[in-house]
Amino acid sequence: MTFAYENTEHPAVLNLSFVAKSGTTTALVGHSGSGKSTTASLIPRFYDVQSGRIKIGNVDIREIAHADLMKKVAFVFQNPQLFKDSLLENIRAGRPSASREEVLKAAHLAQCDDIIAKFPSGIDTVVGSKGVYLSGGETQRIAIARAILKDAPIIVLDEATAFADPENEQQIQKAFEGLLSGKTVIMIAHRLSAVQDADQILVMKQGEIVEKGTHKELVQLNKEYARMWDNYMKTTNWHIGNEVEVC
């Protein structure tokens, strides 16, 4: 498939082709501007491709009614928005017919118990405009609870831990266990440690896939991904020495 935004000279994705098998995790990695988020946005039809097609099963998604497509795909992006309503209704947006007990179960699986417990009104606490404040990581966990409740077979994650502090990131990773089990997952992550266990990793550059394989295969290939991994490991292992003097 190929897609270009309006008034741009070059396609955001160019001749992109891959298969995400049912029940597997596909990770998209690459530097900023490589086309990862665009690819994620094309799956739920936030945009339509100019050429080629995206299929679920053997059906072009453009032939699937929008309401039916939304039942098949859940997405958690890096900056999810909550609307002015209770935590209960924000989570229930994933499946409006869900009971209170089902919402509470989804919240528990998404590691939201501590969020609910800190407010006198619990899950009935109003958030959003003039409501209580939630941190980015807490908001992300509420969004994950919404996706768990929706129980769609396809999950799209776009930098879902990007703005989380270390404590929230650990809880978000636990929340993923409740969300991703048995699902077909398309994952974008800037922390390469999050994609090591993916069934396939697609390395994108300027809108194209330049490498494809597992973490082990791509490290052994010793090309683009291996360079990214090496730089990532250097960054995570960097620390200020004890004898550094600051003047």
QUIMO-V552566 format. One line per field, one symbol per residue. burial: + if it has 9 or more other C-alpha atoms within 8 Angstrom, else -. A space follows every 50 residues. Layout:
burial=???
This chain:
burial=++++------++++-+---+---+++++++---+++-+++++-+----+- ---------++--+----++++++++++-+-+-+++++-+++-++--+-- -+++-+++++++---+-----+--++++-------+++++++++++++++ -++++++++++-++---++-++-+++-+++--+++++++--+--+--+-+ +++++++++-+++++--++--+--+++-+--+---------------
